[in-house]
Amino acid sequence: MTPDRFFALMLLLESRDGATTQELASALGVSLRTINRDLNWLRDAGLPVTAHRGRLGGVTMLPGSGLDLTRLTPDERDHLSLVGLDEKQRAELDASVDRRRVLDKIAATQSRRVHDLLPLPDVVHVDSRPWLHTSASGTTPASLIGSVRRGRRLRIEYGSPREPCPRELVVDPYGLFAKAGIWYLVADCARVPRMYRLERITMWKEVDQPRRLRENQTLATVAAALIDQWAHNHAIEVNATIDQTQIKRAQRIFGLRLVRDDHEESATGHQVTIRFQHLEDVRALLPFGNAITVHGPTEARAHLRALAADLARHYAPSPTS
């Protein structure tokens, strides 16, 4: 169990008379299997966690747990309640110092039964950034978080690789969202939900108006809907065969976007599906040359053919040579 989830679970148990494992799992964004494992960890650590069956039952924390959460300041509670961030992302939010101070306080109250174990932060390190990720420029999470927490509208200038000049937009922010090592501002623009990469926000200022969010929408629900929309509406799946000698290289380059069909393997090649965000992105297959054969969709084959023809013309011998 991560220290973040430990703290969040303790808060949930102390603030409720009884909660089902399903309610705890939903609140923490984990599976039932994970929450049951976490509860067993608390019991093994000597904390008085009990579970009762029935309509009025649930998981409870008996009085006298020995963990004095009142010693934590409101800021410390806020920062440690952010589950899932790695140390780099916490540093980007200026939250590392608060987190370390909280962990020191929690460690001082833990049961002696776990003192012979090394602290989890000493033996587990998480870095959610993708490989070969360049340092981002532009807006940082720490510089924007204050404006977002004040619940005001924002006027931003947002640059896009497809547009020559940044656009000026007025947005209603839900909050900041970190995914795959990239920070986004999740906000409504003219009542339409959007995700804006912080590195592309070149300027922002607060508008003297409170944010106007759509009813029953939160940062978590809007972010989940936008991710689902991206997955279904902004992706192209390429079916291909990759030579045996190049499959490992392809897996390193495309990562989870490449899925092998283990039922369609041969001595010379592997049947795979590779997902791209845009049709233009299939140009990433060109370095594989004839070691990869794209079977579909038709527009992917046509685009690769056009790219290859342009490349051949570029390197064709000049008439004067």
BELPERA-V466274 format. One record per residue. N is the residue number from 1. RES is the residue in one small letter. SS is DSSP state (helix for helix, strand for strand, loop for the rest). PHI is phi in radians with two decimals (* if undefined). D_FIRST is the distance of its C-alpha to the first C-alpha in Angstrom with 2 decimals. Layout:
n:N res:RES ss:SS phi:PHI d_first:D_FIRST
n:N res:RES ss:SS phi:PHI d_first:D_FIRST
//
This chain:
n:1 res:m ss:loop phi:* d_first:0.00
n:2 res:t ss:loop phi:-1.29 d_first:3.79
n:3 res:p ss:helix phi:-1.00 d_first:6.52
n:4 res:d ss:helix phi:-1.08 d_first:8.24
n:5 res:r ss:helix phi:-1.23 d_first:6.51
n:6 res:f ss:helix phi:-1.00 d_first:6.38
n:7 res:f ss:helix phi:-1.11 d_first:9.96
n:8 res:a ss:helix phi:-1.09 d_first:10.98
n:9 res:l ss:helix phi:-1.16 d_first:10.15
n:10 res:m ss:helix phi:-1.09 d_first:12.04
n:11 res:l ss:helix phi:-1.08 d_first:14.79
n:12 res:l ss:helix phi:-1.09 d_first:15.22
n:13 res:l ss:helix phi:-1.19 d_first:15.59
n:14 res:e ss:helix phi:-1.36 d_first:17.95
n:15 res:s ss:helix phi:-1.66 d_first:19.98
n:16 res:r ss:loop phi:-2.23 d_first:20.78
n:17 res:d ss:loop phi:-1.25 d_first:22.82
n:18 res:g ss:loop phi:-3.05 d_first:21.06
n:19 res:a ss:strand phi:-2.38 d_first:19.04
n:20 res:t ss:loop phi:-1.28 d_first:18.76
n:21 res:t ss:helix phi:-1.10 d_first:15.65
n:22 res:q ss:helix phi:-1.15 d_first:17.35
n:23 res:e ss:helix phi:-1.14 d_first:17.73
n:24 res:l ss:helix phi:-1.15 d_first:14.13
n:25 res:a ss:helix phi:-1.10 d_first:13.16
n:26 res:s ss:helix phi:-1.14 d_first:16.08
n:27 res:a ss:helix phi:-1.14 d_first:15.34
n:28 res:l ss:helix phi:-1.70 d_first:11.90
n:29 res:g ss:loop phi:1.23 d_first:13.33
n:30 res:v ss:loop phi:-2.21 d_first:11.25
n:31 res:s ss:loop phi:-1.45 d_first:12.84
n:32 res:l ss:helix phi:-1.06 d_first:13.70
n:33 res:r ss:helix phi:-1.08 d_first:12.32
n:34 res:t ss:helix phi:-1.17 d_first:8.74
n:35 res:i ss:helix phi:-1.18 d_first:9.36
n:36 res:n ss:helix phi:-1.15 d_first:11.03
n:37 res:r ss:helix phi:-1.15 d_first:8.40
n:38 res:d ss:helix phi:-1.12 d_first:6.15
n:39 res:l ss:helix phi:-1.12 d_first:9.64
n:40 res:n ss:helix phi:-1.11 d_first:10.46
n:41 res:w ss:helix phi:-1.10 d_first:7.80
n:42 res:l ss:helix phi:-1.10 d_first:9.47
n:43 res:r ss:helix phi:-1.13 d_first:12.75
n:44 res:d ss:helix phi:-1.11 d_first:12.42
n:45 res:a ss:loop phi:-1.40 d_first:11.81
n:46 res:g ss:loop phi:1.58 d_first:15.07
n:47 res:l ss:loop phi:-1.48 d_first:14.41
n:48 res:p ss:loop phi:-1.34 d_first:17.12
n:49 res:v ss:strand phi:-1.71 d_first:15.54
n:50 res:t ss:strand phi:-2.22 d_first:18.26
n:51 res:a ss:strand phi:-2.31 d_first:19.20
n:52 res:h ss:strand phi:-2.18 d_first:22.83
n:53 res:r ss:loop phi:-1.47 d_first:24.60
n:54 res:g ss:loop phi:1.86 d_first:27.40
n:55 res:r ss:loop phi:-1.09 d_first:28.35
n:56 res:l ss:loop phi:-1.76 d_first:27.51
n:57 res:g ss:loop phi:-1.54 d_first:24.41
n:58 res:g ss:strand phi:2.42 d_first:20.72
n:59 res:v ss:strand phi:-1.56 d_first:17.55
n:60 res:t ss:strand phi:-2.35 d_first:18.36
n:61 res:m ss:strand phi:-1.93 d_first:17.44
n:62 res:l ss:loop phi:-1.21 d_first:20.52
n:63 res:p ss:loop phi:-1.02 d_first:22.31
n:64 res:g ss:loop phi:1.45 d_first:21.89
n:65 res:s ss:loop phi:-1.22 d_first:18.12
n:66 res:g ss:loop phi:1.49 d_first:18.93
n:67 res:l ss:loop phi:-1.84 d_first:16.65
n:68 res:d ss:loop phi:-1.58 d_first:19.33
n:69 res:l ss:helix phi:-1.29 d_first:18.15
n:70 res:t ss:helix phi:-1.22 d_first:21.85
n:71 res:r ss:helix phi:-1.30 d_first:21.79
n:72 res:l ss:loop phi:-1.51 d_first:20.10
n:73 res:t ss:loop phi:-1.36 d_first:22.64
n:74 res:p ss:helix phi:-0.97 d_first:22.74
n:75 res:d ss:helix phi:-1.12 d_first:22.16
n:76 res:e ss:helix phi:-1.14 d_first:19.03
n:77 res:r ss:helix phi:-1.10 d_first:17.64
n:78 res:d ss:helix phi:-1.03 d_first:18.78
n:79 res:h ss:helix phi:-1.18 d_first:17.30
n:80 res:l ss:helix phi:-1.34 d_first:13.74
n:81 res:s ss:loop phi:-1.27 d_first:13.89
n:82 res:l ss:loop phi:-1.36 d_first:14.29
n:83 res:v ss:loop phi:-1.51 d_first:11.13
n:84 res:g ss:loop phi:1.80 d_first:11.27
n:85 res:l ss:loop phi:-1.44 d_first:13.79
n:86 res:d ss:loop phi:-1.58 d_first:14.08
n:87 res:e ss:helix phi:-1.10 d_first:16.09
n:88 res:k ss:helix phi:-1.13 d_first:19.36
n:89 res:q ss:helix phi:-1.17 d_first:18.97
n:90 res:r ss:helix phi:-1.15 d_first:18.12
n:91 res:a ss:helix phi:-1.11 d_first:21.21
n:92 res:e ss:helix phi:-1.14 d_first:23.21
n:93 res:l ss:loop phi:-1.69 d_first:22.52
n:94 res:d ss:loop phi:1.00 d_first:23.32
n:95 res:a ss:loop phi:-1.96 d_first:19.97
n:96 res:s ss:helix phi:-1.12 d_first:18.77
n:97 res:v ss:helix phi:-1.10 d_first:20.69
n:98 res:d ss:helix phi:-1.08 d_first:19.41
n:99 res:r ss:helix phi:-1.13 d_first:15.74
n:100 res:r ss:helix phi:-1.12 d_first:16.53
n:101 res:r ss:helix phi:-1.14 d_first:18.58
n:102 res:v ss:helix phi:-1.14 d_first:15.95
n:103 res:l ss:helix phi:-1.09 d_first:13.42
n:104 res:d ss:helix phi:-1.12 d_first:16.49
n:105 res:k ss:helix phi:-1.16 d_first:17.26
n:106 res:i ss:helix phi:-1.17 d_first:13.92
n:107 res:a ss:helix phi:-1.07 d_first:14.01
n:108 res:a ss:helix phi:-1.23 d_first:17.56
n:109 res:t ss:helix phi:-1.90 d_first:16.77
n:110 res:q ss:loop phi:-1.24 d_first:14.07
n:111 res:s ss:loop phi:-1.09 d_first:15.53
n:112 res:r ss:helix phi:-1.10 d_first:17.64
n:113 res:r ss:helix phi:-1.16 d_first:16.10
n:114 res:v ss:helix phi:-1.90 d_first:13.24
n:115 res:h ss:loop phi:-1.22 d_first:15.79
n:116 res:d ss:loop phi:-1.47 d_first:16.74
n:117 res:l ss:loop phi:-1.81 d_first:13.48
n:118 res:l ss:loop phi:-1.18 d_first:13.37
n:119 res:p ss:loop phi:-1.04 d_first:11.07
n:120 res:l ss:helix phi:-0.99 d_first:8.28
n:121 res:p ss:helix phi:-1.07 d_first:10.53
n:122 res:d ss:helix phi:-1.37 d_first:13.35
n:123 res:v ss:helix phi:-2.08 d_first:12.39
n:124 res:v ss:loop phi:-2.28 d_first:10.59
n:125 res:h ss:loop phi:-2.28 d_first:12.83
n:126 res:v ss:loop phi:-2.07 d_first:13.09
n:127 res:d ss:loop phi:-2.24 d_first:16.60
n:128 res:s ss:loop phi:-1.48 d_first:17.28
n:129 res:r ss:loop phi:-1.27 d_first:21.02
n:130 res:p ss:loop phi:-1.22 d_first:23.26
n:131 res:w ss:loop phi:-1.11 d_first:25.40
n:132 res:l ss:loop phi:1.03 d_first:28.71
n:133 res:h ss:loop phi:-1.50 d_first:27.73
n:134 res:t ss:loop phi:-1.37 d_first:30.40
n:135 res:s ss:loop phi:-1.14 d_first:29.98
n:136 res:a ss:loop phi:-1.46 d_first:30.54
n:137 res:s ss:loop phi:-1.84 d_first:33.41
n:138 res:g ss:loop phi:1.52 d_first:34.28
n:139 res:t ss:loop phi:-1.21 d_first:32.27
n:140 res:t ss:loop phi:-1.79 d_first:29.00
n:141 res:p ss:helix phi:-1.04 d_first:26.17
n:142 res:a ss:helix phi:-1.11 d_first:26.67
n:143 res:s ss:helix phi:-1.30 d_first:30.38
n:144 res:l ss:helix phi:-1.71 d_first:30.07
n:145 res:i ss:helix phi:-1.08 d_first:27.24
n:146 res:g ss:helix phi:-1.09 d_first:29.69
n:147 res:s ss:helix phi:-1.12 d_first:32.20
n:148 res:v ss:helix phi:-1.17 d_first:29.68
n:149 res:r ss:helix phi:-1.25 d_first:28.37
n:150 res:r ss:loop phi:-1.33 d_first:31.98
n:151 res:g ss:loop phi:1.19 d_first:32.33
n:152 res:r ss:strand phi:-1.82 d_first:35.53
n:153 res:r ss:strand phi:-1.17 d_first:37.08
n:154 res:l ss:strand phi:-2.21 d_first:37.09
n:155 res:r ss:strand phi:-1.84 d_first:39.89
n:156 res:i ss:strand phi:-2.16 d_first:38.61
n:157 res:e ss:strand phi:-1.87 d_first:40.34
n:158 res:y ss:strand phi:-2.17 d_first:38.58
n:159 res:g ss:loop phi:-1.67 d_first:39.67
n:160 res:s ss:loop phi:-2.26 d_first:39.47
n:161 res:p ss:loop phi:-1.07 d_first:40.49
n:162 res:r ss:loop phi:-1.63 d_first:42.86
n:163 res:e ss:loop phi:-2.22 d_first:44.71
n:164 res:p ss:loop phi:-1.22 d_first:46.96
n:165 res:c ss:loop phi:-2.28 d_first:46.13
n:166 res:p ss:loop phi:-1.09 d_first:43.14
n:167 res:r ss:strand phi:-1.69 d_first:43.35
n:168 res:e ss:strand phi:-1.72 d_first:43.27
n:169 res:l ss:strand phi:-2.31 d_first:41.19
n:170 res:v ss:strand phi:-1.88 d_first:40.39
n:171 res:v ss:strand phi:-2.22 d_first:36.94
n:172 res:d ss:strand phi:-1.89 d_first:34.94
n:173 res:p ss:strand phi:-1.40 d_first:31.35
n:174 res:y ss:strand phi:-1.50 d_first:28.28
n:175 res:g ss:strand phi:2.76 d_first:26.00
n:176 res:l ss:strand phi:-1.75 d_first:24.38
n:177 res:f ss:strand phi:-2.36 d_first:22.35
n:178 res:a ss:strand phi:-1.89 d_first:20.65
n:179 res:k ss:strand phi:-2.54 d_first:20.76
n:180 res:a ss:loop phi:0.92 d_first:21.07
n:181 res:g ss:loop phi:1.38 d_first:21.61
n:182 res:i ss:strand phi:-2.10 d_first:24.34
n:183 res:w ss:strand phi:-1.68 d_first:24.68
n:184 res:y ss:strand phi:-2.27 d_first:26.75
n:185 res:l ss:strand phi:-1.67 d_first:28.52
n:186 res:v ss:strand phi:-1.68 d_first:28.42
n:187 res:a ss:strand phi:-2.70 d_first:31.68
n:188 res:d ss:strand phi:-1.59 d_first:34.64
n:189 res:c ss:strand phi:-2.14 d_first:37.94
n:190 res:a ss:loop phi:0.98 d_first:40.87
n:191 res:r ss:loop phi:1.23 d_first:38.50
n:192 res:v ss:strand phi:-1.92 d_first:37.13
n:193 res:p ss:strand phi:-1.26 d_first:33.40
n:194 res:r ss:strand phi:-2.53 d_first:32.81
n:195 res:m ss:strand phi:-2.06 d_first:30.27
n:196 res:y ss:strand phi:-2.00 d_first:31.72
n:197 res:r ss:strand phi:-1.15 d_first:30.40
n:198 res:l ss:helix phi:-1.07 d_first:30.31
n:199 res:e ss:helix phi:-1.13 d_first:32.04
n:200 res:r ss:helix phi:-1.78 d_first:34.98
n:201 res:i ss:strand phi:-1.51 d_first:35.41
n:202 res:t ss:strand phi:-1.56 d_first:38.25
n:203 res:m ss:strand phi:-2.82 d_first:38.95
n:204 res:w ss:strand phi:-2.68 d_first:37.83
n:205 res:k ss:strand phi:-2.69 d_first:39.03
n:206 res:e ss:strand phi:-1.34 d_first:38.45
n:207 res:v ss:strand phi:-1.69 d_first:41.01
n:208 res:d ss:strand phi:-1.34 d_first:42.36
n:209 res:q ss:strand phi:-2.58 d_first:41.11
n:210 res:p ss:strand phi:-1.21 d_first:37.95
n:211 res:r ss:loop phi:-1.11 d_first:35.86
n:212 res:r ss:loop phi:-2.11 d_first:36.92
n:213 res:l ss:loop phi:-1.68 d_first:34.13
n:214 res:r ss:loop phi:-1.20 d_first:34.77
n:215 res:e ss:loop phi:-1.07 d_first:34.31
n:216 res:n ss:loop phi:1.11 d_first:30.98
n:217 res:q ss:loop phi:-1.94 d_first:29.35
n:218 res:t ss:loop phi:-2.21 d_first:26.18
n:219 res:l ss:helix phi:-0.99 d_first:24.51
n:220 res:a ss:helix phi:-1.15 d_first:21.98
n:221 res:t ss:helix phi:-1.22 d_first:24.84
n:222 res:v ss:helix phi:-1.21 d_first:27.21
n:223 res:a ss:helix phi:-1.08 d_first:24.88
n:224 res:a ss:helix phi:-1.10 d_first:24.01
n:225 res:a ss:helix phi:-1.16 d_first:27.77
n:226 res:l ss:helix phi:-1.18 d_first:28.73
n:227 res:i ss:helix phi:-1.12 d_first:26.40
n:228 res:d ss:helix phi:-1.12 d_first:27.83
n:229 res:q ss:helix phi:-1.11 d_first:31.31
n:230 res:w ss:helix phi:-1.06 d_first:30.90
n:231 res:a ss:helix phi:-1.12 d_first:29.75
n:232 res:h ss:helix phi:-1.68 d_first:32.76
n:233 res:n ss:helix phi:-1.93 d_first:35.47
n:234 res:h ss:loop phi:-2.23 d_first:35.08
n:235 res:a ss:loop phi:-2.48 d_first:34.48
n:236 res:i ss:strand phi:-2.21 d_first:36.83
n:237 res:e ss:strand phi:-1.78 d_first:36.02
n:238 res:v ss:strand phi:-1.78 d_first:38.15
n:239 res:n ss:strand phi:-1.70 d_first:38.99
n:240 res:a ss:strand phi:-2.66 d_first:40.10
n:241 res:t ss:strand phi:-2.04 d_first:40.74
n:242 res:i ss:strand phi:-1.98 d_first:39.57
n:243 res:d ss:strand phi:-1.01 d_first:41.33
n:244 res:q ss:helix phi:-0.94 d_first:39.62
n:245 res:t ss:helix phi:-1.30 d_first:39.92
n:246 res:q ss:helix phi:-1.98 d_first:38.12
n:247 res:i ss:helix phi:-1.15 d_first:35.18
n:248 res:k ss:helix phi:-1.18 d_first:32.67
n:249 res:r ss:helix phi:-1.08 d_first:33.97
n:250 res:a ss:helix phi:-1.10 d_first:33.64
n:251 res:q ss:helix phi:-1.15 d_first:30.00
n:252 res:r ss:helix phi:-1.16 d_first:29.26
n:253 res:i ss:helix phi:-1.32 d_first:31.16
n:254 res:f ss:helix phi:-1.68 d_first:30.10
n:255 res:g ss:helix phi:0.99 d_first:26.52
n:256 res:l ss:helix phi:-1.25 d_first:25.09
n:257 res:r ss:helix phi:-1.25 d_first:28.41
n:258 res:l ss:strand phi:-1.78 d_first:30.08
n:259 res:v ss:strand phi:-2.15 d_first:29.78
n:260 res:r ss:strand phi:-1.49 d_first:31.79
n:261 res:d ss:strand phi:-1.70 d_first:33.86
n:262 res:d ss:strand phi:-1.16 d_first:33.68
n:263 res:h ss:strand phi:-1.51 d_first:36.64
n:264 res:e ss:strand phi:-2.12 d_first:38.92
n:265 res:e ss:strand phi:-1.64 d_first:38.80
n:266 res:s ss:loop phi:-2.34 d_first:42.02
n:267 res:a ss:loop phi:-1.20 d_first:43.17
n:268 res:t ss:loop phi:-1.91 d_first:43.69
n:269 res:g ss:strand phi:-2.69 d_first:41.11
n:270 res:h ss:strand phi:-2.13 d_first:37.93
n:271 res:q ss:strand phi:-1.42 d_first:37.92
n:272 res:v ss:strand phi:-2.38 d_first:35.24
n:273 res:t ss:strand phi:-2.12 d_first:34.38
n:274 res:i ss:strand phi:-2.10 d_first:33.52
n:275 res:r ss:strand phi:-1.79 d_first:32.59
n:276 res:f ss:strand phi:-2.12 d_first:34.13
n:277 res:q ss:loop phi:-1.27 d_first:33.99
n:278 res:h ss:loop phi:-2.34 d_first:37.77
n:279 res:l ss:helix phi:-1.02 d_first:40.75
n:280 res:e ss:helix phi:-1.04 d_first:41.57
n:281 res:d ss:helix phi:-1.23 d_first:38.32
n:282 res:v ss:helix phi:-1.19 d_first:39.70
n:283 res:r ss:helix phi:-1.06 d_first:41.64
n:284 res:a ss:helix phi:-1.13 d_first:38.60
n:285 res:l ss:helix phi:-1.47 d_first:40.04
n:286 res:l ss:helix phi:-1.03 d_first:43.31
n:287 res:p ss:helix phi:-1.08 d_first:42.29
n:288 res:f ss:helix phi:-1.43 d_first:41.90
n:289 res:g ss:helix phi:0.97 d_first:45.60
n:290 res:n ss:helix phi:-1.48 d_first:46.92
n:291 res:a ss:helix phi:-1.38 d_first:43.85
n:292 res:i ss:strand phi:-2.28 d_first:42.45
n:293 res:t ss:strand phi:-2.11 d_first:44.38
n:294 res:v ss:strand phi:-1.53 d_first:43.35
n:295 res:h ss:strand phi:-1.67 d_first:44.48
n:296 res:g ss:strand phi:3.14 d_first:43.57
n:297 res:p ss:loop phi:-1.31 d_first:43.54
n:298 res:t ss:helix phi:-1.03 d_first:47.13
n:299 res:e ss:helix phi:-1.18 d_first:46.41
n:300 res:a ss:helix phi:-1.21 d_first:43.99
n:301 res:r ss:helix phi:-1.11 d_first:46.73
n:302 res:a ss:helix phi:-1.14 d_first:49.32
n:303 res:h ss:helix phi:-1.19 d_first:47.26
n:304 res:l ss:helix phi:-1.11 d_first:46.63
n:305 res:r ss:helix phi:-1.09 d_first:50.34
n:306 res:a ss:helix phi:-1.17 d_first:51.31
n:307 res:l ss:helix phi:-1.12 d_first:48.97
n:308 res:a ss:helix phi:-1.13 d_first:50.36
n:309 res:a ss:helix phi:-1.14 d_first:53.91
n:310 res:d ss:helix phi:-1.09 d_first:53.33
n:311 res:l ss:helix phi:-1.16 d_first:51.97
n:312 res:a ss:helix phi:-1.14 d_first:54.99
n:313 res:r ss:helix phi:-1.15 d_first:57.39
n:314 res:h ss:helix phi:-1.10 d_first:55.73
n:315 res:y ss:loop phi:-1.80 d_first:56.37
n:316 res:a ss:loop phi:-1.17 d_first:59.72
n:317 res:p ss:loop phi:-1.05 d_first:62.63
n:318 res:s ss:loop phi:-1.30 d_first:64.59
n:319 res:p ss:loop phi:-1.06 d_first:68.27
n:320 res:t ss:loop phi:-1.56 d_first:69.53
n:321 res:s ss:loop phi:-1.49 d_first:67.57
//
